[in-house]
């Protein structure tokens, strides 16, 4: 069933979500990118087919290919550029079909079938006629889905634990800073600087992060690239507890995250590095204080839409709230421990996802039997 060909009106107090292609990254629903809607809008957007748990949303444009499943809450309506699929349970297992569609070979087939001179897209008729070769029988489908699902269940559990660690850290900081002290950013920093103009390389180099890497107060390495190390000055190499602030562009400016990895990396010139002086303030506490100001940072944007910039002096002039001096070290240590726990969960999930993707290709091609895949999963989880 095709989606509504218009944008769903947002209702910030709504309990439902219109999920379009921006909210379908990595084949899971990113609710922060979905449009929150009310019951009236939900019913209007689903009047032709009420989405049920196990139904599948397929992005058919911008980009073609991402796939997500309707969650158990059944609070999701198809957003723009999607099509809703309801599997026939007599022919295909819903969870298997999800894995089948996200497998590399089927994703490649979807791209080949996409048409359009400017923006590749699939029509609903293209989706209906999409060939599904080499689908095993139902018992085999269910066995494959169960194996891969065990890895996704562990990844989902890690994500929940990671969110809980982040929530605990924010609550701890807020409680400690409630009767704290205020500092102007420029008074407690070593440097506030934009990143480098990268000389990209495919052969070695160091990781250079861009604005796509900073989202939801986390740093995602996946969109990063490599730059020649000789092109990066030492003070622009990231150090533990630096704060990265997206500083150009409408919709991205203002997003911030703390750098908590012990690896060599830098950022490009669209990101500002804020490095707090440990002799003046606990860098962890100061970083949390700055993250609380994301909306305020966004409001400092200057320039026309699409060309907005964040001036360094405006960023430097912000006022942050941190715990009292005598409490900062202890609070900062607790916050750093929670951060380290969240990062360990994220890295474990990354390895689990690599295992899942490898098994997905092998199982779908028949190169690995379910029995052998089960042994791999047992060791991984």
Secondary structure, DSSP 8 states (H G I E B T S, - for coil): -B--SS-----TT-SEEEE-GGG-GGGS--TTTSEEE-HHHHHHHTSS----TT-EEEEEBSSEEEEEE--TT--EEE-TTEEEE---TTT--HHHHHHHHHSHHHHHHHHHH-B-SSS-B--HHHHHT---TT---HHHHHHHHHHHHHHHHHHHHHHHHHHHHHHHHHHHHHHHHTT-EEEEGGGGEEEEEE-B---B-SSS-EEEE-GGGEETTEE-STT-EEE-GGGS-GGGS--TT-EEEE-BSTTTTT-EEE----S-EEEBTTEEEEEE-TTTS-HHHHHHHHHTTHHHHHTT-BSSTT--B--HHHHHT-EEEE--HHHHHHHHHHHHHHHHHHHHHHHHHHHHHHHHHHHHHHHHHTSS-HHHHHHHHHHH-
